[in-house]
Every structure is written in C-alpha cells, then in structure tokens.
C-alpha cells in the first residue's frame, strides 16, 4: 500500500541545477530515514545521500558540497537539491524510505527518475 512518487528529473546542462522530490503515501505509521541512490548505465546502484528523522544528513563524497538533502515531515516528502551538476551525475535516481507500518521498519523504493547532464 505504500507508494513513493518521484518527480523533478530531466535534462540539464553542466553546471546547472535540478531539484528532485519524493513523496510517500499510503498506510504509514512513521518514516525513519529517507534517502537517494542512483544508477548509471553499466554501473551498480550507489548511495547519494540520506537524512534521518532528526534531520541528520550523510552524503557520498562525490556529491558533497554540491547536493543538499532535506525533508518536509508534514508532507512526507524528501528533496534533493542538486547544484553544479556534472555529466558524471547522469543516472536514474531512486528514492528510498525506511517506513514503519505496524512494528518493524522496512525499506521502500521509488520507481526512479532520469537525470541527464549534457551539453
């Protein structure tokens, strides 16, 4: 019943900015950590950023200083502000949320949204 709906992907030039959103809905008691992962063609899915329920954040070294993760608990939404984008940032970006429906937290994934950085 839980759904993660992502938006904000698209085509952008190097040095540009993009903001991704991911809204959780359904039978949710509590959302713990939320985060973003990405997967480029021919590569494994990799960690990008996470934010826990208290607002503490963690970033991959490759995006540190350029990306900012945030969340709006009232809207059950996590955001990823991406600045100074590089061609190597091109990938499908996936939203992840650790959600408690009854007792035990479980990880849910969004469908993914394409981000392409190109001239």
C-alpha positions in Angstrom: 0.0 0.0 0.0 3.0 2.3 0.5 4.0 4.3 -2.6 6.9 6.6 -3.2 6.3 9.1 -6.1 9.3 10.9 -7.5 9.5 14.0 -9.7 11.9 16.6 -10.9 14.2 14.7 -13.2 15.1 15.9 -16.6 17.8 17.2 -18.9 20.2 19.9 -17.7 23.4 21.4 -18.8 26.7 21.0 -16.9 26.8 23.5 -14.1 23.1 23.7 -13.9 20.7 22.8 -11.1 17.8 20.4 -10.5 15.6 19.6 -7.6 14.2 16.1 -7.1 11.1 15.4 -4.9 9.8 12.1 -3.4 6.5 11.9 -1.6 5.5 8.9 0.4 1.9 7.9 0.8 -0.3 5.0 2.0 -0.5 3.2 5.3 2.3 4.7 7.2 2.8 4.9 10.9 6.2 6.6 10.8 9.0 7.4 8.4 12.6 7.0 9.7 15.4 7.6 7.3 14.9 8.8 3.7 17.5 8.9 1.0 18.6 9.0 -2.6 20.5 6.4 -4.6 21.5 6.5 -8.3 22.4 4.0 -11.0 24.2 4.9 -14.2 24.2 2.6 -17.3 26.6 -0.3 -16.7 27.2 0.5 -13.1 25.8 -0.7 -9.8 23.4 1.4 -7.8 25.2 3.7 -5.4 24.5 5.8 -2.4 24.0 9.5 -2.8 22.5 11.0 0.4 20.4 10.2 3.4 18.5 12.1 6.1 17.1 10.7 9.3 14.0 11.7 11.2 16.0 14.1 13.3 17.5 15.9 10.3 21.0 14.5 10.4 22.4 14.1 6.9 25.0 12.0 5.2 26.5 12.4 1.7 28.6 10.4 -0.8 32.0 12.1 -1.3 31.2 12.6 -5.0 28.3 14.9 -4.3 29.4 16.5 -1.0 29.2 20.3 -1.3 27.0 20.2 -4.4 23.9 18.3 -3.3 21.6 19.1 -0.4 19.1 16.6 1.0 16.1 17.9 3.1 12.7 16.7 4.2 9.2 18.0 4.9 7.7 15.7 7.5 4.2 17.3 7.2 4.2 16.3 3.6 6.1 13.0 4.0 8.5 14.3 1.3 12.2 14.2 0.8 14.1 16.5 -1.6 17.4 16.5 -3.3 18.7 19.9 -4.4 21.4 19.3 -7.0 23.8 22.1 -7.9 26.9 22.4 -10.1 25.8 19.3 -12.0 28.4 17.3 -13.9 28.0 14.8 -16.7 29.0 12.0 -14.3 25.9 12.8 -12.3 23.8 11.3 -15.2 21.8 8.4 -13.8 18.5 7.1 -12.7 17.8 8.5 -9.3 15.9 6.4 -6.8 14.2 7.5 -3.6 14.3 5.2 -0.6 12.4 5.4 2.6 12.5 3.4 5.8 8.9 3.1 6.9 7.2 1.7 9.9 3.7 0.5 9.0 3.0 -1.5 12.1 6.0 -2.5 14.1 9.2 -3.2 12.1 10.8 -0.7 9.7 11.1 -1.8 6.1 12.8 -0.1 3.1 10.6 1.0 0.2 11.9 2.3 -3.2 10.5 4.7 -5.7 10.3 4.0 -9.4 13.3 6.1 -10.3 13.6 9.3 -12.3 16.1 10.0 -15.0 18.6 12.8 -14.6 20.7 13.7 -17.7 23.5 16.2 -17.6 24.7 17.1 -21.1 25.6 20.0 -23.3 
